[in-house]
Amino acid sequence: MMRFYKLIIPKLSQLRKNADLTQLQVAQRMKLKPKSGQTFIARLENELIKAPRIDTILNYLDAIGVSWITFFTELSNERDKQEHAQIMTKVTLPSGPRIQSKLDRDTRLYEAKIRPPQNFYTKVDMELVKQKITLKVLKYLNTLRVDEKLIGHYLEFTHKVITVDKYAPLIKEYNISGVSKSYLTEIMNIALKIEHTEEKKVQAQKPITRQKARKMAHKYIQARIKLVPVENAVNRLLVEHNLSQSAYYTDYMNFARECYRAIKKYQGKDDLILKQKLVNLHRVYTEQGLDKEITEKIRETILKLYNVT
């Protein structure tokens, strides 16, 4: 949080000046005593108050007419840019503005994907819970070989049981010929157990920290840089075969990346598995419409690049 304050406080003075307000006017709007209030605002703007209360900052923003949402959104975006810049300075990028721009863009997209949400909260997906309960109950009823005419009643009970607080009246409500109370009780237990399990899963969920996100992004760009020689070699091959504008260009590149990952994972560890993986990749991608001869040449190019015999 201290790091976040380092971004917040220096902006306050400029925002006040943009609003054409003095420190005294801001103090008055915040309903502070004139003399001590002006001193307080001066100390706040000059970062002399250690870790000011967040409600103080919000009151200050109200006093100068700045939207909380706009302010903190822009602040968060600025912090994201700073963290991105720090990540990129820790790696040595290949030469060439085009590839550097591409790596920078890919890293930004990855960072946006893994970035912790500003308002993280989760709740139980009741539709998913209902599906799981229904499947479990159907399996239970199937093992009991329940009459098909009664299954509808049991399923109706199943869906009701997770919406009520008192279960005894609900069980009593299903005083239907052929419907077993012991089955209803077991269905109730199944439903409550699954619902409880899903609630526990949600409670255990936590967003990744910004620190972890930075580490993940750093690992991503390092791995991404290692792919550049593969992409360059395959791009040259595709250009030679007039496929640089092909609708399958991205698919050819994805095939090349998959081959590279297989080589990095199995080379020198298990050549038999590596060979089988490459054969499977070739089969899968050609079945999706890629030219067999071109995919074979791509595979040979990558094998040669990494001295795989």
C-alpha positions as a Markdown table, in Angstrom:
| # | Residue | x | y | z |
|---|---|---|---|---|
| 1 | Met | 0.0 | 0.0 | 0.0 |
| 2 | Met | 2.9 | 2.4 | 0.8 |
| 3 | Arg | 4.0 | 2.0 | -2.8 |
| 4 | Phe | 0.6 | 3.0 | -4.0 |
| 5 | Tyr | 0.7 | 6.1 | -1.8 |
| 6 | Lys | 3.9 | 7.1 | -3.6 |
| 7 | Leu | 1.8 | 7.3 | -6.8 |
| 8 | Ile | -1.2 | 9.0 | -5.2 |
| 9 | Ile | 0.2 | 11.9 | -3.1 |
| 10 | Pro | 2.4 | 13.6 | -5.7 |
| 11 | Lys | -0.7 | 14.1 | -7.9 |
| 12 | Leu | -2.9 | 15.8 | -5.4 |
| 13 | Ser | -1.2 | 19.2 | -5.6 |
| 14 | Gln | -1.4 | 19.4 | -9.4 |
| 15 | Leu | -5.0 | 18.3 | -9.4 |
| 16 | Arg | -5.8 | 21.0 | -6.9 |
| 17 | Lys | -4.1 | 23.6 | -9.1 |
| 18 | Asn | -5.9 | 22.3 | -12.1 |
| 19 | Ala | -9.2 | 23.0 | -10.2 |
| 20 | Asp | -7.9 | 26.5 | -9.5 |
| 21 | Leu | -8.2 | 26.0 | -5.7 |
| 22 | Thr | -6.0 | 27.1 | -2.9 |
| 23 | Gln | -5.0 | 24.8 | 0.0 |
| 24 | Leu | -7.2 | 27.0 | 2.3 |
| 25 | Gln | -10.2 | 26.5 | 0.0 |
| 26 | Val | -9.7 | 22.8 | 0.0 |
| 27 | Ala | -9.4 | 22.7 | 3.8 |
| 28 | Gln | -12.7 | 24.7 | 4.1 |
| 29 | Arg | -14.5 | 22.3 | 1.7 |
| 30 | Met | -13.2 | 19.4 | 3.8 |
| 31 | Lys | -14.7 | 21.2 | 6.8 |
| 32 | Leu | -11.3 | 21.5 | 8.5 |
| 33 | Lys | -10.4 | 24.5 | 10.7 |
| 34 | Pro | -8.9 | 27.2 | 8.5 |
| 35 | Lys | -5.4 | 27.6 | 9.9 |
| 36 | Ser | -4.7 | 24.0 | 11.0 |
| 37 | Gly | -6.6 | 22.7 | 8.0 |
| 38 | Gln | -4.4 | 24.6 | 5.5 |
| 39 | Thr | -1.3 | 23.3 | 7.3 |
| 40 | Phe | -2.7 | 19.8 | 7.1 |
| 41 | Ile | -3.3 | 20.0 | 3.4 |
| 42 | Ala | 0.2 | 21.4 | 2.8 |
| 43 | Arg | 1.7 | 18.5 | 4.8 |
| 44 | Leu | -0.5 | 16.0 | 2.9 |
| 45 | Glu | 0.6 | 17.4 | -0.5 |
| 46 | Asn | 4.2 | 17.4 | 0.5 |
| 47 | Glu | 4.2 | 13.8 | 1.6 |
| 48 | Leu | 4.8 | 14.7 | 5.2 |
| 49 | Ile | 1.9 | 12.6 | 6.5 |
| 50 | Lys | 2.9 | 8.9 | 6.6 |
| 51 | Ala | 0.3 | 6.6 | 5.2 |
| 52 | Pro | -2.7 | 9.0 | 5.3 |
| 53 | Arg | -6.1 | 7.5 | 5.8 |
| 54 | Ile | -7.8 | 6.5 | 2.5 |
| 55 | Asp | -11.0 | 8.4 | 3.5 |
| 56 | Thr | -8.9 | 11.6 | 3.8 |
| 57 | Ile | -7.7 | 11.2 | 0.2 |
| 58 | Leu | -11.3 | 10.5 | -0.9 |
| 59 | Asn | -12.5 | 13.6 | 0.9 |
| 60 | Tyr | -9.7 | 15.6 | -0.7 |
| 61 | Leu | -10.8 | 14.4 | -4.2 |
| 62 | Asp | -14.4 | 15.3 | -3.4 |
| 63 | Ala | -13.2 | 18.8 | -2.3 |
| 64 | Ile | -11.4 | 19.4 | -5.6 |
| 65 | Gly | -14.2 | 17.9 | -7.7 |
| 66 | Val | -12.3 | 14.8 | -9.0 |
| 67 | Ser | -14.1 | 11.5 | -9.5 |
| 68 | Trp | -12.8 | 8.7 | -7.3 |
| 69 | Ile | -13.3 | 6.1 | -10.1 |
| 70 | Thr | -11.5 | 8.2 | -12.7 |
| 71 | Phe | -8.7 | 9.0 | -10.4 |
| 72 | Phe | -8.0 | 5.5 | -9.2 |
| 73 | Thr | -8.5 | 4.0 | -12.7 |
| 74 | Glu | -5.9 | 6.3 | -14.2 |
| 75 | Leu | -3.6 | 5.7 | -11.2 |
| 76 | Ser | -3.9 | 1.9 | -11.7 |
| 77 | Asn | -3.2 | 2.3 | -15.4 |
| 78 | Glu | -0.1 | 4.3 | -14.6 |
| 79 | Arg | 1.1 | 1.7 | -12.2 |
| 80 | Asp | 0.5 | -1.0 | -14.8 |
| 81 | Lys | 2.7 | 1.0 | -17.3 |
| 82 | Gln | 5.4 | 1.4 | -14.8 |
| 83 | Glu | 5.5 | -2.3 | -13.9 |
| 84 | His | 5.5 | -3.2 | -17.6 |
| 85 | Ala | 8.5 | -0.9 | -18.2 |
| 86 | Gln | 10.3 | -2.5 | -15.3 |
| 87 | Ile | 9.7 | -6.0 | -16.7 |
| 88 | Met | 10.9 | -5.1 | -20.2 |
| 89 | Thr | 14.1 | -3.4 | -18.8 |
| 90 | Lys | 15.1 | -6.7 | -17.2 |
| 91 | Val | 15.4 | -8.6 | -20.5 |
| 92 | Thr | 17.6 | -8.2 | -23.5 |
| 93 | Leu | 15.3 | -8.0 | -26.6 |
| 94 | Pro | 16.4 | -9.1 | -30.0 |
| 95 | Ser | 17.5 | -6.3 | -32.4 |
| 96 | Gly | 14.9 | -4.8 | -34.7 |
| 97 | Pro | 12.0 | -2.4 | -33.9 |
| 98 | Arg | 9.4 | -4.7 | -35.5 |
| 99 | Ile | 10.2 | -7.7 | -33.3 |
| 100 | Gln | 10.7 | -5.5 | -30.2 |
| 101 | Ser | 7.3 | -4.0 | -30.8 |
| 102 | Lys | 5.7 | -7.4 | -31.3 |
| 103 | Leu | 7.3 | -8.8 | -28.1 |
| 104 | Asp | 6.2 | -5.7 | -26.2 |
| 105 | Arg | 2.7 | -6.0 | -27.4 |
| 106 | Asp | 2.5 | -9.8 | -26.6 |
| 107 | Thr | 3.8 | -9.1 | -23.1 |
| 108 | Arg | 1.2 | -6.4 | -22.5 |
| 109 | Leu | -1.5 | -8.7 | -23.6 |
| 110 | Tyr | -0.2 | -11.4 | -21.2 |
| 111 | Glu | 0.0 | -8.9 | -18.3 |
| 112 | Ala | -3.6 | -7.8 | -18.9 |
| 113 | Lys | -4.7 | -11.5 | -18.9 |
| 114 | Ile | -3.0 | -12.3 | -15.5 |
| 115 | Arg | -3.4 | -9.0 | -13.8 |
| 116 | Pro | -5.2 | -9.2 | -10.5 |
| 117 | Pro | -8.7 | -7.6 | -10.8 |
| 118 | Gln | -9.3 | -4.4 | -9.0 |
| 119 | Asn | -12.5 | -5.7 | -7.4 |
| 120 | Phe | -11.9 | -9.3 | -6.8 |
| 121 | Tyr | -14.8 | -11.3 | -5.5 |
| 122 | Thr | -16.3 | -14.7 | -6.3 |
| 123 | Lys | -19.5 | -16.4 | -5.6 |
| 124 | Val | -20.9 | -19.8 | -6.0 |
| 125 | Asp | -22.2 | -20.5 | -9.5 |
| 126 | Met | -25.6 | -21.9 | -8.6 |
| 127 | Glu | -26.3 | -23.1 | -12.1 |
| 128 | Leu | -23.1 | -25.2 | -12.0 |
| 129 | Val | -24.0 | -26.5 | -8.6 |
| 130 | Lys | -27.5 | -27.5 | -9.8 |
| 131 | Gln | -26.0 | -29.4 | -12.7 |
| 132 | Lys | -23.6 | -31.3 | -10.4 |
| 133 | Ile | -26.3 | -32.1 | -7.9 |
| 134 | Thr | -28.7 | -33.3 | -10.7 |
| 135 | Leu | -26.1 | -35.6 | -12.2 |
| 136 | Lys | -25.2 | -37.0 | -8.8 |
| 137 | Val | -28.8 | -37.6 | -7.9 |
| 138 | Leu | -29.6 | -39.2 | -11.2 |
| 139 | Lys | -26.7 | -41.6 | -10.7 |
| 140 | Tyr | -28.0 | -42.4 | -7.2 |
| 141 | Leu | -31.5 | -43.0 | -8.5 |
| 142 | Asn | -30.2 | -45.2 | -11.3 |
| 143 | Thr | -28.3 | -47.4 | -8.8 |
| 144 | Leu | -31.6 | -47.8 | -6.9 |
| 145 | Arg | -33.5 | -48.6 | -10.1 |
| 146 | Val | -36.2 | -46.1 | -9.2 |
| 147 | Asp | -39.4 | -46.2 | -11.3 |
| 148 | Glu | -39.0 | -43.7 | -14.2 |
| 149 | Lys | -42.4 | -42.3 | -13.3 |
| 150 | Leu | -41.1 | -41.1 | -9.9 |
| 151 | Ile | -37.8 | -39.7 | -11.1 |
| 152 | Gly | -39.4 | -36.3 | -12.0 |
| 153 | His | -40.7 | -36.0 | -8.4 |
| 154 | Tyr | -37.2 | -36.7 | -7.0 |
| 155 | Leu | -35.6 | -34.2 | -9.3 |
| 156 | Glu | -38.1 | -31.5 | -8.5 |
| 157 | Phe | -37.3 | -32.1 | -4.8 |
| 158 | Thr | -33.6 | -31.9 | -5.6 |
| 159 | His | -34.0 | -28.4 | -7.1 |
| 160 | Lys | -36.1 | -27.2 | -4.2 |
| 161 | Val | -33.9 | -28.5 | -1.5 |
| 162 | Ile | -31.1 | -25.9 | -2.2 |
| 163 | Thr | -33.5 | -23.0 | -2.0 |
| 164 | Val | -35.1 | -23.6 | 1.4 |
| 165 | Asp | -33.8 | -23.3 | 5.0 |
| 166 | Lys | -36.1 | -25.9 | 6.6 |
| 167 | Tyr | -36.0 | -29.4 | 5.1 |
| 168 | Ala | -38.5 | -31.3 | 7.2 |
| 169 | Pro | -41.6 | -29.5 | 5.8 |
| 170 | Leu | -40.2 | -30.0 | 2.3 |
| 171 | Ile | -39.8 | -33.8 | 2.8 |
| 172 | Lys | -43.3 | -33.9 | 4.3 |
| 173 | Glu | -44.6 | -32.1 | 1.2 |
| 174 | Tyr | -43.5 | -35.0 | -0.9 |
| 175 | Asn | -46.0 | -37.5 | 0.6 |
| 176 | Ile | -46.5 | -39.1 | -2.8 |
| 177 | Ser | -47.3 | -42.8 | -3.3 |
| 178 | Gly | -44.0 | -44.6 | -4.1 |
| 179 | Val | -41.7 | -41.8 | -3.1 |
| 180 | Ser | -39.3 | -42.9 | -0.4 |
| 181 | Lys | -38.6 | -40.6 | 2.5 |
| 182 | Ser | -35.2 | -42.3 | 3.0 |
| 183 | Tyr | -34.4 | -41.5 | -0.7 |
| 184 | Leu | -35.4 | -37.9 | -0.2 |
| 185 | Thr | -33.2 | -37.6 | 2.9 |
| 186 | Glu | -30.2 | -39.0 | 1.0 |
| 187 | Ile | -30.9 | -36.7 | -2.0 |
| 188 | Met | -31.0 | -33.8 | 0.5 |
| 189 | Asn | -27.6 | -34.9 | 1.9 |
| 190 | Ile | -26.1 | -35.2 | -1.6 |
| 191 | Ala | -27.3 | -31.7 | -2.5 |
| 192 | Leu | -26.1 | -30.0 | 0.7 |
| 193 | Lys | -22.7 | -31.8 | 0.5 |
| 194 | Ile | -22.1 | -30.6 | -3.1 |
| 195 | Glu | -23.2 | -27.1 | -2.3 |
| 196 | His | -21.0 | -27.0 | 0.8 |
| 197 | Thr | -18.0 | -28.3 | -1.3 |
| 198 | Glu | -18.5 | -25.6 | -4.0 |
| 199 | Glu | -18.7 | -22.9 | -1.3 |
| 200 | Lys | -15.4 | -24.1 | 0.2 |
| 201 | Lys | -13.8 | -24.0 | -3.3 |
| 202 | Val | -14.9 | -20.4 | -3.8 |
| 203 | Gln | -13.7 | -19.3 | -0.4 |
| 204 | Ala | -10.3 | -20.8 | -1.1 |
| 205 | Gln | -9.9 | -18.8 | -4.3 |
| 206 | Lys | -7.6 | -15.8 | -4.2 |
| 207 | Pro | -6.3 | -13.5 | -6.9 |
| 208 | Ile | -2.6 | -13.7 | -7.6 |
| 209 | Thr | -0.6 | -10.8 | -6.1 |
| 210 | Arg | 0.9 | -8.1 | -8.3 |
| 211 | Gln | 4.3 | -9.3 | -7.2 |
| 212 | Lys | 3.5 | -12.8 | -8.5 |
| 213 | Ala | 2.0 | -11.3 | -11.7 |
| 214 | Arg | 5.2 | -9.4 | -12.4 |
| 215 | Lys | 7.3 | -12.6 | -11.9 |
| 216 | Met | 4.9 | -14.5 | -14.3 |
| 217 | Ala | 5.2 | -11.7 | -16.9 |
| 218 | His | 9.0 | -11.8 | -16.6 |
| 219 | Lys | 9.1 | -15.5 | -17.2 |
| 220 | Tyr | 6.7 | -15.1 | -20.1 |
| 221 | Ile | 8.9 | -12.6 | -21.9 |
| 222 | Gln | 12.0 | -14.7 | -21.4 |
| 223 | Ala | 10.3 | -17.7 | -22.9 |
| 224 | Arg | 8.8 | -15.5 | -25.7 |
| 225 | Ile | 12.3 | -14.2 | -26.7 |
| 226 | Lys | 13.5 | -17.8 | -27.0 |
| 227 | Leu | 10.8 | -18.4 | -29.6 |
| 228 | Val | 12.0 | -15.6 | -31.9 |
| 229 | Pro | 14.6 | -17.7 | -33.8 |
| 230 | Val | 11.9 | -20.3 | -34.5 |
| 231 | Glu | 9.4 | -17.7 | -35.7 |
| 232 | Asn | 12.1 | -16.0 | -37.9 |
| 233 | Ala | 13.1 | -19.3 | -39.5 |
| 234 | Val | 9.6 | -20.4 | -40.2 |
| 235 | Asn | 8.6 | -17.0 | -41.5 |
| 236 | Arg | 11.4 | -17.1 | -44.0 |
| 237 | Leu | 10.2 | -20.6 | -45.1 |
| 238 | Leu | 6.6 | -19.4 | -45.5 |
| 239 | Val | 7.7 | -16.3 | -47.5 |
| 240 | Glu | 9.7 | -18.6 | -49.8 |
| 241 | His | 6.6 | -20.6 | -50.5 |
| 242 | Asn | 4.4 | -17.5 | -50.9 |
| 243 | Leu | 2.4 | -18.3 | -47.7 |
| 244 | Ser | 3.2 | -15.1 | -45.7 |
| 245 | Gln | -0.4 | -13.8 | -46.5 |
| 246 | Ser | -2.0 | -17.2 | -46.2 |
| 247 | Ala | -5.1 | -17.6 | -44.0 |
| 248 | Tyr | -3.2 | -20.5 | -42.4 |
| 249 | Tyr | -0.1 | -18.4 | -41.6 |
| 250 | Thr | -1.0 | -18.3 | -37.8 |
| 251 | Asp | -1.7 | -22.0 | -37.8 |
| 252 | Tyr | 1.7 | -22.8 | -39.4 |
| 253 | Met | 3.3 | -20.6 | -36.7 |
| 254 | Asn | 1.4 | -22.3 | -33.9 |
| 255 | Phe | 2.5 | -25.7 | -35.3 |
| 256 | Ala | 6.1 | -24.5 | -35.2 |
| 257 | Arg | 5.7 | -23.3 | -31.6 |
| 258 | Glu | 4.3 | -26.6 | -30.5 |
| 259 | Cys | 7.2 | -28.4 | -32.2 |
| 260 | Tyr | 9.7 | -26.1 | -30.4 |
| 261 | Arg | 8.0 | -26.8 | -27.0 |
| 262 | Ala | 8.1 | -30.5 | -27.5 |
| 263 | Ile | 11.8 | -30.3 | -28.4 |
| 264 | Lys | 12.6 | -28.2 | -25.3 |
| 265 | Lys | 10.7 | -30.6 | -23.1 |
| 266 | Tyr | 12.0 | -34.0 | -24.4 |
| 267 | Gln | 15.3 | -33.4 | -26.2 |
| 268 | Gly | 18.0 | -35.4 | -24.5 |
| 269 | Lys | 15.5 | -36.9 | -22.0 |
| 270 | Asp | 13.3 | -39.2 | -24.1 |
| 271 | Asp | 13.9 | -39.2 | -27.8 |
| 272 | Leu | 11.2 | -41.8 | -28.4 |
| 273 | Ile | 8.5 | -39.6 | -26.8 |
| 274 | Leu | 9.8 | -36.6 | -28.7 |
| 275 | Lys | 9.6 | -38.4 | -32.0 |
| 276 | Gln | 6.0 | -39.5 | -31.3 |
| 277 | Lys | 5.0 | -36.0 | -30.2 |
| 278 | Leu | 6.3 | -34.5 | -33.4 |
| 279 | Val | 4.5 | -37.2 | -35.5 |
| 280 | Asn | 1.3 | -36.5 | -33.6 |
| 281 | Leu | 1.6 | -32.7 | -34.0 |
| 282 | His | 2.1 | -33.2 | -37.8 |
| 283 | Arg | -0.9 | -35.4 | -38.0 |
| 284 | Val | -3.2 | -33.1 | -36.0 |
| 285 | Tyr | -2.3 | -29.9 | -37.9 |
| 286 | Thr | -2.5 | -31.5 | -41.3 |
| 287 | Glu | -5.9 | -32.9 | -40.4 |
| 288 | Gln | -6.9 | -29.2 | -39.7 |
| 289 | Gly | -6.0 | -28.3 | -43.3 |
| 290 | Leu | -2.3 | -27.5 | -43.3 |
| 291 | Asp | -0.2 | -28.6 | -46.3 |
| 292 | Lys | 1.7 | -31.8 | -45.4 |
| 293 | Glu | 4.8 | -30.9 | -47.3 |
| 294 | Ile | 5.0 | -27.4 | -45.7 |
| 295 | Thr | 4.5 | -28.7 | -42.2 |
| 296 | Glu | 7.2 | -31.4 | -42.8 |
| 297 | Lys | 9.6 | -28.6 | -43.9 |
| 298 | Ile | 8.7 | -26.6 | -40.8 |
| 299 | Arg | 9.4 | -29.6 | -38.6 |
| 300 | Glu | 12.7 | -30.2 | -40.4 |
| 301 | Thr | 13.7 | -26.6 | -40.1 |
| 302 | Ile | 13.2 | -26.6 | -36.3 |
| 303 | Leu | 14.9 | -29.9 | -35.8 |
| 304 | Lys | 17.9 | -28.6 | -37.7 |
| 305 | Leu | 17.8 | -25.3 | -35.7 |
| 306 | Tyr | 18.2 | -27.3 | -32.4 |
| 307 | Asn | 20.5 | -30.1 | -33.8 |
| 308 | Val | 17.9 | -32.8 | -33.3 |
| 309 | Thr | 18.7 | -35.9 | -35.4 |
